[in-house]
Amino acid sequence: MSLLKDKVAIVSGGGSGIGQAVAESFAKEGAKVIITDIDEKGGGATVDLIQKSGGEALFVKADSSKAADNKMIVEAAVKKFGRLDIGFNNAGIGGPPALTGAYDIDAWDKVIAINLSGVFYACRYQLEQMVKNSGGVIVNMASIHGTVAAPMNCAYTASKHGVVGLTKNIAAEYGQQNIRCNAVGPGYIRTPLLEKNLDEDMMKMIAAKSTMNRLGRSEEIADLVVYLSSDKSSFVTGSYFIADGGYTSI
Ligand SMILES: NC(=O)c1ccc[n+]([C@@H]2O[C@H](COP(=O)([O-])OP(=O)(O)OC[C@H]3O[C@@H](n4cnc5c(N)ncnc54)[C@H](O)[C@@H]3O)[C@@H](O)[C@H]2O)c1
């Protein structure tokens, strides 16, 4: 189990859900992990889980929607571990439901600031460091709503489509500098994000829309992110990987 031996990885939104599962999987594969989140308690809990299993991790409190925080995260990674190899830009929110014609302007701005601008800021500073390192890998968190609509949530759909486009641009610009960049598009995964926004009946209804008739688990997304972050995917860049139990296949 050493697909990421001695790699230095940043995981944003690592205090909960998919980010926490990815941080744990990175550590199990031998990476040193910088976990960032606005939630100090969640981020600290992830660090504890990793350290208890013998891994190496550091928590940096940061708001991914702020450019300066993203610069500071990369600086903290380099200060502590000397380099940066992997960025998993995952922090994101759902946003309130409403028709596009009635969507709250502040809610739009907030979703775009975290889900799209936050991913850009992260990539912006990670790329700068990775060029100095002569290589690296970025995995950006999109969603199935990076390719299909989420009715009643135009901001979420727009932000995740934006992440897919940003990812392709980075792959096009940095392919010859040994930097790969891909996006993942999970279907509905049972995490605190889903549990906060949907009741059990709605989750059952959504599960029934995937051909596998169930919600996904964070660990199932973590396996994909580990693959994309490792040399096992050495010829994979500029791509967008859906893992949705068949949700978008019908
Ligand atoms: N759960 C799903 O069904 C699903 C499906 C597709 C994509 N996603 C995406 O996966 C990502 C993680 O979602 P999750 O389900 O694990 O959610 P979650 O709510 O369980 O975890 C998200 C984490 O991000 C943190 N966060 C929120 N805003 C932040 C900010 N401004 N700066 C730093 N950290 C911040 C939260 O504190 C939390 O710890 C999101 O981008 C989400 O859009 C989730």
The ligand as an SDF file (V2000), in Angstrom:
LIG
                    3D

 44 48  0  0  0  0  0  0  0  0999 V2000
  -22.0380   14.3140   -1.2740 N   0  0  0  0  0  0  0  0  0  0  0  0
  -22.3530   14.2740   -2.5500 C   0  0  0  0  0  0  0  0  0  0  0  0
  -23.3570   13.6640   -2.9510 O   0  0  0  0  0  0  0  0  0  0  0  0
  -21.4950   14.9750   -3.5640 C   0  0  0  0  0  0  0  0  0  0  0  0
  -21.6850   14.6440   -4.9130 C   0  0  0  0  0  0  0  0  0  0  0  0
  -20.8980   15.2750   -5.8790 C   0  0  0  0  0  0  0  0  0  0  0  0
  -19.9520   16.2120   -5.5210 C   0  0  0  0  0  0  0  0  0  0  0  0
  -19.8080   16.5080   -4.1900 N   0  0  0  0  0  0  0  0  0  0  0  0
  -18.8090   17.5290   -3.8830 C   0  0  0  0  0  0  0  0  0  0  0  0
  -17.8390   16.9710   -3.0160 O   0  0  0  0  0  0  0  0  0  0  0  0
  -17.2830   17.9890   -2.2020 C   0  0  0  0  0  0  0  0  0  0  0  0
  -17.3350   17.5420   -0.7440 C   0  0  0  0  0  0  0  0  0  0  0  0
  -18.6710   17.3000   -0.4110 O   0  0  0  0  0  0  0  0  0  0  0  0
  -19.1140   16.4120    0.8410 P   0  0  0  0  0  0  0  0  0  0  0  0
  -20.3740   15.7440    0.4300 O   0  0  0  0  0  0  0  0  0  0  0  0
  -17.9850   15.6290    1.3450 O   0  0  0  0  0  0  0  0  0  0  0  0
  -19.5130   17.6020    1.8270 O   0  0  0  0  0  0  0  0  0  0  0  0
  -19.2920   17.8250    3.4110 P   0  0  0  0  0  0  0  0  0  0  0  0
  -20.1940   18.9580    3.7470 O   0  0  0  0  0  0  0  0  0  0  0  0
  -19.4050   16.5370    4.1290 O   0  0  0  0  0  0  0  0  0  0  0  0
  -17.7800   18.3100    3.4630 O   0  0  0  0  0  0  0  0  0  0  0  0
  -17.3710   19.5280    2.9100 C   0  0  0  0  0  0  0  0  0  0  0  0
  -16.2800   20.1140    3.7710 C   0  0  0  0  0  0  0  0  0  0  0  0
  -15.8850   21.3590    3.1550 O   0  0  0  0  0  0  0  0  0  0  0  0
  -15.7480   22.3260    4.1640 C   0  0  0  0  0  0  0  0  0  0  0  0
  -15.9280   23.6620    3.6230 N   0  0  0  0  0  0  0  0  0  0  0  0
  -17.0710   24.2740    3.2550 C   0  0  0  0  0  0  0  0  0  0  0  0
  -16.8320   25.5240    2.8560 N   0  0  0  0  0  0  0  0  0  0  0  0
  -15.4980   25.7070    2.9670 C   0  0  0  0  0  0  0  0  0  0  0  0
  -14.6310   26.7890    2.6970 C   0  0  0  0  0  0  0  0  0  0  0  0
  -15.0880   27.9680    2.2590 N   0  0  0  0  0  0  0  0  0  0  0  0
  -13.3170   26.6240    2.9230 N   0  0  0  0  0  0  0  0  0  0  0  0
  -12.8250   25.4590    3.4050 C   0  0  0  0  0  0  0  0  0  0  0  0
  -13.5910   24.4050    3.6680 N   0  0  0  0  0  0  0  0  0  0  0  0
  -14.9130   24.5220    3.4520 C   0  0  0  0  0  0  0  0  0  0  0  0
  -16.8020   21.9840    5.2040 C   0  0  0  0  0  0  0  0  0  0  0  0
  -16.5280   22.5590    6.4630 O   0  0  0  0  0  0  0  0  0  0  0  0
  -16.7330   20.4630    5.1880 C   0  0  0  0  0  0  0  0  0  0  0  0
  -15.8040   19.9870    6.1370 O   0  0  0  0  0  0  0  0  0  0  0  0
  -18.0820   19.2630   -2.5010 C   0  0  0  0  0  0  0  0  0  0  0  0
  -17.3680   20.0530   -3.4170 O   0  0  0  0  0  0  0  0  0  0  0  0
  -19.3590   18.7270   -3.1450 C   0  0  0  0  0  0  0  0  0  0  0  0
  -19.9440   19.6550   -4.0280 O   0  0  0  0  0  0  0  0  0  0  0  0
  -20.5420   15.9140   -3.2190 C   0  0  0  0  0  0  0  0  0  0  0  0
  1  2  1  0
  2  3  2  0
  2  4  1  0
  4  5  1  0
  4 44  2  0
  5  6  2  0
  6  7  1  0
  7  8  2  0
  8  9  1  0
  8 44  1  0
  9 10  1  0
  9 42  1  0
 10 11  1  0
 11 12  1  0
 11 40  1  0
 12 13  1  0
 13 14  1  0
 14 15  2  0
 14 16  1  0
 14 17  1  0
 17 18  1  0
 18 19  2  0
 18 20  1  0
 18 21  1  0
 21 22  1  0
 22 23  1  0
 23 24  1  0
 23 38  1  0
 24 25  1  0
 25 26  1  0
 25 36  1  0
 26 27  1  0
 26 35  1  0
 27 28  2  0
 28 29  1  0
 29 30  1  0
 29 35  2  0
 30 31  1  0
 30 32  2  0
 32 33  1  0
 33 34  2  0
 34 35  1  0
 36 37  1  0
 36 38  1  0
 38 39  1  0
 40 41  1  0
 40 42  1  0
 42 43  1  0
M  CHG  2   8   1  16  -1
M  END
$$$$
